Amino acid sequence: MLSRQHKVLNPGRIIAELNFGFWSSMLDKCYEQVLWPQLIKTAFPYMPRKIRTRKVLSQQFHKIRQLRNRIFHHEPIWY
């Protein structure tokens, strides 16, 4: 996308172009041992330690993504 728009490729622009689905998928179980043992405390420093797990984060991001998608597709979000 950025190269088609003839924009300079730098880390800030590349990260900004990644969608929410990409970020929520980084919390998938397949990355549990690869990424999160070293990064979870740094990435979420203010999250209470008792619930600061990849699984809890994944569940919360999934709920946020579902809500975001419902809003984006003009679906009712309450009844």
C-alpha positions in Angstrom: 0.0 0.0 0.0 2.7 2.5 1.0 4.9 1.7 -2.1 1.8 2.2 -4.4 1.3 5.6 -2.8 5.0 6.4 -3.4 5.5 7.1 0.3 8.8 6.6 2.1 8.9 3.3 3.9 10.0 3.7 7.5 9.1 1.7 10.7 6.5 4.3 11.9 4.6 4.3 8.6 4.7 0.5 8.3 3.3 0.0 11.8 0.6 2.6 11.3 -0.6 0.7 8.2 -1.1 -2.5 10.1 -4.8 -3.2 10.8 -6.3 -4.2 14.2 -6.7 -7.8 13.0 -2.9 -8.0 12.7 -2.4 -6.7 16.2 -5.0 -9.0 17.8 -3.6 -12.0 15.9 -0.2 -11.3 17.5 -1.9 -12.5 20.7 -2.8 -15.9 19.2 -1.7 -19.1 21.1 1.0 -19.9 18.5 3.0 -16.9 19.7 2.6 -17.7 23.4 6.1 -19.2 23.9 7.8 -17.3 21.0 6.9 -13.6 21.9 5.0 -13.2 25.1 7.2 -14.5 27.9 9.7 -11.7 27.1 7.4 -9.0 25.9 4.1 -9.1 27.9 5.4 -7.0 30.9 7.0 -4.4 28.6 4.0 -4.2 26.2 1.4 -4.0 29.0 3.2 -2.5 32.0 0.1 -1.1 33.7 -2.1 -4.2 33.4 -2.6 -5.9 36.8 -0.1 -8.8 37.1 -2.8 -11.3 38.1 -4.6 -11.0 34.7 -1.5 -10.1 32.6 -1.5 -13.2 30.4 -1.5 -13.8 26.7 -4.8 -15.7 27.0 -6.6 -12.9 28.8 -5.3 -10.3 26.4 -6.3 -12.3 23.4 -9.8 -12.7 24.8 -10.1 -9.0 25.4 -8.7 -8.0 22.0 -11.1 -10.5 20.4 -14.1 -8.8 22.2 -12.9 -5.3 21.1 -12.4 -6.5 17.5 -15.9 -8.1 17.4 -17.4 -4.8 18.7 -15.4 -2.8 16.2 -16.5 -5.0 13.3 -20.2 -4.8 14.3 -20.0 -1.0 14.5 -18.1 -0.8 11.2 -20.7 -3.0 9.5 -23.6 -0.9 11.0 -24.9 -3.8 13.1 -26.8 -3.1 16.3 -24.5 -3.2 19.3 -27.3 -3.3 22.0 -30.8 -4.5 22.1 
